[in-house]
Amino acid sequence: MDEEQSRTLLAPTTEYLASIKVFPLIPSIKKDVVVNTALSWDQLTASDVNFAIVRPLVFKYAKLKNMAIVYACFVVRSHFQSEAEDDLAYSGVQLSRASLCEILAMKLLGTFASNQIRLVSVLTASWNPLAGAPREIVNEVCDAVGDDGYIFEPQCALELAIATVSKGFLSSPIVQTVVNDIYAGRVVFSMSSNRSVLADNYKPRPIEIYDCRNAPFLDHYRLRVPRYGAIMEFLNFALLLTTFLLCLSSRDVNYMNGFEIVFVIFALAFALEEYTASKEHGWGIYVADLWNVFDTSFIIIFFAYMGFRIKGLVKTDVNSSEMAFDILACGACILFPRLAFFAVSNNVVVLALRAMISEFIFFIAIAAICFSGLLFTLHNLASDKWSLKGIAWLMVQIWFGNTYLSFGQAESFHPIFGPILMTCFAALSNTLLLTILISILSNTFARIDANAKQEYLFQFAISTIQGVKSDALFSYQPPFNLFAFLILWPLSLILSPRALHTTNVFLIRLTAFPTLIMIGIYERYLAEGQKWRESGSAQYLYNSLTRRVKKIPILDLIGSSSTDMYDAIFDIEVADDLELFESDGEHEYDPLRSMHSMHSPSHDSLRPPSISLPAAPPGPSAGGRRHASLPRSPSARSTRGARSPTASPRRRKNTLPPVIQTSSGEVPTVGPRSPLSKLFLGRREREPSERVAAATARVEALLEDVRALPVNKLKDEMKELQERQARIENLLVTLTRGMRSTDQPVRNGTL
């Protein structure tokens, strides 16, 4: 069983996820997030706040090992954001608490990072906020909110993070790892939703790691992979733009030609796709992506065109048909940049353009409301000369720089108040308000430029979550989704869930047969980058070519590259005897030995003790005893000179017989060898002397490292206890001798 299969087996089951209690976490987190002052994000992530507030909370909730803890943090964050909007006096404090919830979610998510499938489950599993709540609390919530069928709508942590605009959380590396896996299709799961236009919930897919070797070749679930969905969305948008241009180029006000009919079909299919997307995830997540606002604007233009076009065809009104085509032509202002922005969607200019358009529209709306009073005043002063439309158009021209009109037409409104009002309006619009607008847009661009990566990752997370949809219509590409809706929606009312699922799968594979074949070939032979090049036939063909032919750039795809060579170096097993440096102790460098030598001036006390060997075999007076190794005294060590802490072991000369003579400088052993000496010197006859010397040097280095360990303190305490024990023994011996001396005359008398 490979690693991917083992990870699949560790995926939490649906029963286990349903048994997790979510509601008790929410009031507990709300109670523990105590920040009573307004703090910025940098202040909340500072070391003092982290150690004083964040870390204790992380340790507290990490012990629970509750997979819904990240989701609960965002539920509390949404509560504090709502409180900040309602209570403006303490909005700073509430926003600080909301940011702390986001930081806490980031920290707690790291506790699940050891298991990939568990990490994915924490972020993508759908949770019910009332799971684990008492029945009376559920009833109170139902009474407060109103049980409209959506109160128990499940939602995952990623969706709630997008809804609460948690850009720091979504742009963190651990979250982006999961988002990238979802986008590339390496992680497969089904998001549950009860708001689908056409639901097919017969076989909900559990969270798993995708393996193309175990999946069918025509896997219709791969059509919902966001990466493939983005490519097909670009192609569908290009087809929509092509039919749009053909429709306008062959316009006919009397009847609908073929190009116009094709455009209407594609536009209706595009509108159905956008409607199902907004219904699937909710309007809040849908409008979070600015491009969806552009798509919605084009749909509004299209339906306005359809209204005037139907009126013109039914009543044979040429003016209505002309107006319909004029309105449709305005859609080019959206379609052309929308298609171009597909290629540069992650550019900082495009990211800043989104925010600047929003700021510009908001500022223009505020200015229009402010100057509506001036419009009403001018209309009342010269209602007989100027119409309301004419005055509004004059004010727009003055607003965009044509100040000559304000002075030329001022007296036509009123001889006294007209010049005063128009001069004030020209000064405010061209000097003050435009300067403010430029400053706002410049600050917006600077802010987006500073946080361009975070903004892009936030938008990328939105598009990825939008790509993972459970609605059955998303498996059909326009215009087939329109036909699938017309066929499957009536059948869903009469067929069983299994029959509906079978029919749905058949229609998906029938309408997307070429696309599924291309996806299957890509994932099995091209997706891994070099998998298709690793086959023996391709490599054999490349090796059979001449060197001149191999230099052709296109053939580099077949042959091995430098990256393959680098990978192969680390794949092979290197023998242990392949040494770069000499084994002699004079040239060996031990990092641990050098590091510990900085803390201790000398290591001679831990060196192997010297042995005093006699010049001749011991006589009978010695009793045949071996000479014990005695440690050198401090005075003797001082007379030999101070030794450098980082010096390598020196070689000692000895007069041992040639049988046991070594060149490594180790202390010779007389008589039977100890187990340690057998370990390092047992193969002396078979191994070179340099290896024996290196082994001895390593032992000496380890002995020197031992000195830096806390065992020295224990040795000193043991030595002190031994000295106390020796004193007590001497005292006892003295007392017993005194008692024996007093008892000896008595015994002699008895004898």
BELGIHU-V454420 format. One record per residue. RES is the residue in one letter. OMEGA is omega in degrees with one decimal (* if undefined). D_FIRST is the distance of its C-alpha to the first C-alpha in whole Angstrom. Layout:
res omega d_first
RES OMEGA D_FIRST
RES OMEGA D_FIRST
This chain:
res omega d_first
M -177.3 0
D -174.4 4
E -178.0 7
E 179.5 8
Q 178.4 6
S 177.3 7
R 178.5 10
T -179.6 11
L -179.5 10
L -179.8 13
A 178.8 15
P -178.6 19
T 178.9 20
T 178.5 23
E 179.9 25
Y 178.6 24
L 179.4 25
A -178.9 29
S -178.6 29
I 180.0 30
K -177.2 33
V -173.1 34
F -179.8 38
P 179.4 39
L -171.7 37
I 178.5 40
P 179.5 43
S 178.8 42
I 179.0 41
K 179.6 44
K -175.0 46
D 179.7 44
V -177.0 45
V 172.3 48
V -173.6 50
N 175.7 53
T -178.7 54
A -179.5 53
L 177.4 51
S 179.5 49
W 179.2 45
D 178.4 46
Q 178.8 48
L 178.7 45
T 177.4 43
A -173.9 45
S -177.4 44
D 177.4 47
V 179.8 46
N -178.1 42
F -176.6 43
A -172.6 45
I -169.4 44
V -175.7 40
R 175.9 39
P 178.3 40
L 178.3 39
V 179.2 35
F -178.5 35
K -175.3 37
Y 176.7 34
A 178.6 31
K -179.3 31
L -177.5 31
K 179.2 28
N -175.9 29
M 179.4 27
A -174.9 30
I 179.2 32
V 177.2 32
Y -180.0 33
A 178.0 36
C -180.0 37
F 172.9 37
V 177.6 39
V 177.7 42
R 178.4 42
S 177.4 43
H -179.8 46
F 175.9 47
Q 176.0 47
S 177.7 49
E 178.9 52
A 177.9 52
E -177.8 54
D -176.7 56
D -176.4 57
L -179.7 58
A -179.4 60
Y -178.9 57
S 179.2 54
G 179.0 54
V -179.5 52
Q 177.8 50
L 175.7 49
S 176.3 48
R 176.4 46
A 177.3 44
S 177.5 43
L 175.9 42
C 177.3 40
E 178.0 38
I 178.4 38
L 176.6 37
A 178.4 34
M -179.4 33
K -178.3 33
L 178.2 31
L 178.6 28
G 177.9 27
T 178.8 26
F -172.7 23
A -178.9 22
S 179.7 20
N -174.2 17
Q -176.9 17
I 177.0 16
R 177.3 19
L 177.8 21
V 180.0 21
S 179.3 22
V -175.2 25
L -171.8 26
T 178.8 26
A 179.9 26
S -175.6 29
W 174.4 31
N -175.9 35
P 179.3 37
L 178.2 39
A -178.7 36
G 179.6 37
A 174.7 40
P -175.6 43
R -178.9 45
E 177.4 48
I 177.5 47
V 179.1 45
N 178.7 48
E 178.3 50
V 178.1 48
C 179.2 48
D -178.0 52
A -176.4 52
V -174.1 50
G -176.5 50
D -178.6 48
D 178.8 48
G -177.8 44
Y -177.4 42
I 179.7 43
F 179.0 39
E -178.9 38
P -178.7 34
Q -178.5 33
C -177.3 31
A 179.3 31
L 178.3 31
E 180.0 34
L 175.9 36
A 176.2 36
I -179.1 37
A 179.4 40
T 177.0 41
V 178.6 41
S -175.3 39
K 178.1 39
G 179.0 38
F -176.6 35
L 179.0 33
S 177.6 34
S -176.1 32
P -176.0 29
I 177.3 27
V -180.0 28
Q 174.2 28
T 177.9 24
V 179.9 24
V 177.5 26
N 176.9 25
D 177.2 22
I -178.4 23
Y -178.9 26
A 179.5 24
G 177.5 21
R 175.3 18
V -177.0 19
V 175.3 20
F 179.2 22
S 178.3 25
M -178.5 28
S 179.4 30
S 178.1 34
N -177.1 37
R -178.8 39
S 176.3 37
V 178.0 40
L -175.0 38
A 174.6 35
D -175.2 32
N -177.6 30
Y -179.8 29
K 176.1 25
P -176.1 25
R 175.9 21
P 178.4 20
I -178.0 19
E 174.2 15
I -173.5 14
Y 175.7 15
D -176.1 13
C -179.5 15
R -180.0 13
N -178.0 12
A 176.2 16
P -177.2 19
F 176.5 21
L -178.4 24
D -176.7 23
H 177.1 26
Y -179.7 24
R 176.4 24
L 179.1 28
R 175.5 28
V -175.3 26
P -179.6 29
R 176.9 29
Y 177.8 29
G 178.4 32
A 178.2 34
I -179.8 34
M 175.9 35
E 177.1 37
F 178.7 39
L 178.7 40
N 178.5 41
F 176.8 43
A 176.3 44
L 178.0 45
L 178.3 47
L 178.5 49
T 177.9 50
T 176.6 51
F 179.4 53
L 178.2 55
L 179.0 56
C -179.2 57
L -179.7 59
S -179.9 61
S -176.4 62
R 177.5 63
D -174.2 65
V -175.5 67
N -178.9 68
Y -179.4 65
M 177.9 61
N -176.1 60
G -179.5 57
F 179.5 56
E 178.5 56
I 178.3 55
V 178.6 52
F 179.7 52
V 179.2 52
I 179.8 49
F -179.4 47
A 176.6 49
L 176.5 48
A 177.3 45
F 178.5 44
A 177.8 46
L 178.5 44
E 179.0 41
E 178.7 42
Y 178.4 43
T 177.7 40
A 178.6 39
S 179.4 41
K -176.6 41
E -174.4 37
H -178.2 37
G -176.3 41
W -178.5 44
G 178.7 43
I -177.5 40
Y -177.7 41
V 176.2 44
A 174.4 42
D -174.8 42
L -178.9 45
W 174.7 44
N 174.9 44
V 176.3 47
F 178.6 48
D 178.0 47
T 177.7 48
S 177.7 52
F 178.4 51
I 177.0 51
I 177.3 54
I -179.4 56
F -179.9 54
F 173.0 56
A 175.8 59
Y -178.9 59
M 179.3 58
G 178.8 61
F -178.8 64
R 178.1 63
I 177.5 63
K 179.8 66
G 179.9 68
L -178.1 67
V -176.9 68
K -177.3 71
T 178.7 71
D -178.0 72
V -179.3 71
N 178.4 71
S 177.9 68
S 176.7 67
E 176.9 68
M 178.7 66
A 179.6 63
F 176.2 62
D 176.8 64
I 179.5 61
L 178.8 58
A 177.4 59
C 178.2 59
G 177.2 55
A 177.6 55
C 179.9 55
I -174.2 52
L -176.7 50
F 177.2 51
P 179.0 50
R 178.2 47
L -180.0 45
A -177.1 46
F 174.4 44
F -175.7 41
A -175.7 41
V -175.9 42
S -178.6 41
N 178.7 40
N -176.8 43
V 179.1 45
V 179.9 48
V 178.1 46
L 178.1 45
A -179.7 48
L 178.1 50
R -177.9 48
A -178.4 50
M 176.6 53
I 178.0 53
S 178.9 53
E -178.8 55
F -179.9 58
I 179.1 58
F -178.5 58
F 178.8 61
I 178.5 63
A 177.8 63
I 179.7 64
A 178.9 67
A 178.2 68
I -179.0 68
C -176.3 70
F 175.4 73
S 176.1 73
G 177.3 76
L 177.6 77
L 179.3 77
F 180.0 79
T 179.9 82
L 179.0 82
H 179.2 82
N 179.5 85
L -176.6 87
A 179.8 87
S 178.8 86
D -178.9 89
K -173.9 88
W 171.5 84
S -179.9 81
L 178.4 78
K 179.6 76
G 178.7 78
I 179.4 78
A 179.2 74
W 176.4 74
L 179.4 77
M 177.5 75
V 178.0 72
Q 178.3 73
I -179.8 75
W -177.0 71
F 166.0 70
G -178.9 73
N -176.3 76
T 179.6 78
Y 179.4 81
L -178.2 81
S 179.6 81
F -178.7 85
G -177.4 86
Q -174.2 85
A -176.0 86
E 178.0 90
S 177.1 89
F 179.2 87
H -177.5 90
P -178.9 93
I -174.9 92
F -178.7 88
G 177.9 87
P -179.3 87
I -178.6 86
L -178.1 83
M 176.9 82
T 177.4 82
C -179.9 80
F 179.3 77
A -179.8 77
A -179.2 77
L -174.0 74
S -174.6 72
N -176.1 72
T -172.7 73
L -172.1 71
L 177.7 68
L 175.8 67
T 177.0 67
I 179.8 65
L 178.6 63
I 178.7 62
S 179.2 61
I -179.1 59
L 177.9 57
S 177.7 57
N 177.8 56
T 179.3 53
F 179.0 52
A 179.2 52
R 179.3 50
I 179.5 47
D 178.4 47
A -179.2 47
N -176.0 44
A -178.5 43
K 179.6 39
Q 179.9 39
E 179.4 41
Y 179.7 38
L 176.0 35
F 177.8 37
Q 178.1 38
F 177.0 34
A 178.5 33
I -179.1 35
S 179.3 34
T 179.1 31
I 176.6 31
Q 179.3 34
G 178.8 31
V -175.4 29
K -179.2 31
S 179.1 30
D -177.3 34
A -176.9 33
L -178.9 36
F 175.5 34
S 178.7 32
Y 177.5 35
Q 177.4 37
P 4.5 41
P -177.1 43
F 177.8 40
N 177.2 40
L 178.0 43
F 178.5 43
A 177.8 40
F -180.0 42
L -178.9 45
I -171.5 43
L -177.8 40
W 174.0 42
P 179.5 45
L 179.8 42
S -180.0 40
L -175.2 43
I -177.1 43
L 173.7 40
S 179.9 37
P -180.0 34
R 179.3 32
A 177.4 35
L 178.6 35
H 179.0 31
T 178.5 31
T -180.0 35
N 180.0 33
V 179.4 30
F -179.4 32
L 178.7 35
I -178.9 32
R 178.6 31
L -176.4 34
T -177.9 36
A -176.8 33
F 178.4 32
P -179.4 33
T 179.0 31
L 177.9 28
I 179.4 28
M 178.3 28
I 178.8 26
G 178.4 23
I -178.4 24
Y -176.4 24
E -176.6 21
R -175.1 19
Y -175.3 22
L -171.9 24
A -178.2 22
E 174.9 20
G -174.2 24
Q -176.5 23
K -177.6 20
W 178.4 23
R -178.0 25
E 178.8 22
S -176.2 22
G -177.5 25
S -179.6 27
A 179.4 28
Q 178.3 28
Y 177.8 30
L -179.9 33
Y -179.4 33
N -179.3 34
S 179.9 36
L 177.7 38
T -178.0 41
R 179.8 42
R 179.6 44
V -179.2 42
K -178.7 39
K 176.7 41
I -173.3 41
P -175.0 39
I -179.4 37
L 175.2 36
D 178.3 34
L -178.8 31
I -174.9 30
G -179.8 31
S 179.5 29
S 179.0 30
S 177.7 31
T 176.5 28
D 178.7 26
M 178.6 28
Y 178.8 27
D -179.0 24
A 179.8 24
I -177.9 26
F 177.7 24
D -177.6 21
I 178.5 23
E -178.5 23
V 179.4 27
A -177.9 29
D -177.1 30
D 177.7 34
L -174.9 34
E -179.5 36
L -177.1 38
F 177.7 41
E -177.0 43
S -178.4 43
D -178.2 46
G -179.6 47
E -175.0 49
H -177.6 47
E 178.6 44
Y 179.2 43
D -178.8 41
P -179.7 40
L -179.1 40
R 178.7 44
S -179.2 45
M -178.9 44
H -179.2 45
S 177.3 48
M -175.5 50
H -178.2 50
S -176.8 52
P -176.5 55
S -179.3 55
H -176.4 52
D -177.9 55
S -179.9 54
L 179.0 51
R 177.3 51
P -177.5 52
P 179.0 55
S -178.0 58
I 177.3 59
S -177.4 63
L 178.4 63
P 178.1 67
A -178.8 68
A 177.1 69
P -177.3 68
P -179.5 68
G -179.7 72
P -179.6 72
S 179.3 73
A 178.1 69
G -179.4 69
G -178.5 66
R 174.3 64
R 177.6 61
H 177.6 62
A 177.8 59
S -178.9 58
L 178.7 60
P 177.9 59
R 177.3 61
S 178.8 63
P -179.4 63
S 178.5 67
A 179.1 65
R -179.3 62
S 179.4 65
T -179.3 67
R 177.4 64
G 179.7 64
A -178.8 61
R 179.0 58
S -178.4 56
P -177.1 53
T -177.8 50
A 178.9 52
S -178.2 50
P 178.7 51
R 178.0 54
R 178.5 55
R 176.7 58
K 177.6 60
N -176.7 61
T 179.3 63
L 177.1 60
P -177.3 60
P -176.8 58
V -177.8 56
I 178.0 54
Q 177.7 55
T 178.6 53
S -176.7 53
S 179.1 50
G -178.9 53
E -178.6 51
V -179.7 53
P -178.6 54
T 177.6 54
V 178.9 56
G -179.1 56
P -177.9 52
R 175.1 49
S 176.8 47
P -179.8 43
L 178.3 43
S 175.4 45
K -178.7 44
L -175.5 40
F -175.4 42
L -176.4 45
G -178.6 43
R -178.2 42
R -177.4 46
E -176.2 47
R -175.9 44
E 178.0 43
P -179.2 45
S 179.2 47
E 179.1 46
R 176.4 42
V 178.9 44
A 179.1 46
A 178.7 43
A 178.3 41
T 178.6 45
A 177.9 45
R 178.7 41
V 178.7 43
E 178.4 46
A 177.7 44
L 177.9 42
L 177.0 45
E 178.8 46
D -178.2 44
V -177.1 44
R 180.0 47
A -179.0 46
L 179.6 44
P -179.1 46
V 179.3 46
N 178.0 50
K 177.2 51
L 178.1 50
K 179.5 52
D 178.7 55
E 177.3 55
M 178.9 54
K 178.1 57
E 177.1 59
L 178.2 59
Q 178.1 59
E 177.4 63
R 179.1 63
Q 178.9 63
A 178.3 65
R 179.6 68
I 178.7 68
E 178.4 68
N 178.5 71
L 178.5 72
L 178.8 72
V -180.0 73
T 179.6 76
L -179.9 77
T 177.4 76
R 178.5 79
G 179.3 81
M 178.2 81
R -179.0 81
S 178.5 85
T -178.7 86
D -172.5 85
Q 177.0 87
P -179.2 90
V -179.3 90
R 179.8 88
N 178.6 91
G 180.0 93
T 179.0 92
L * 92
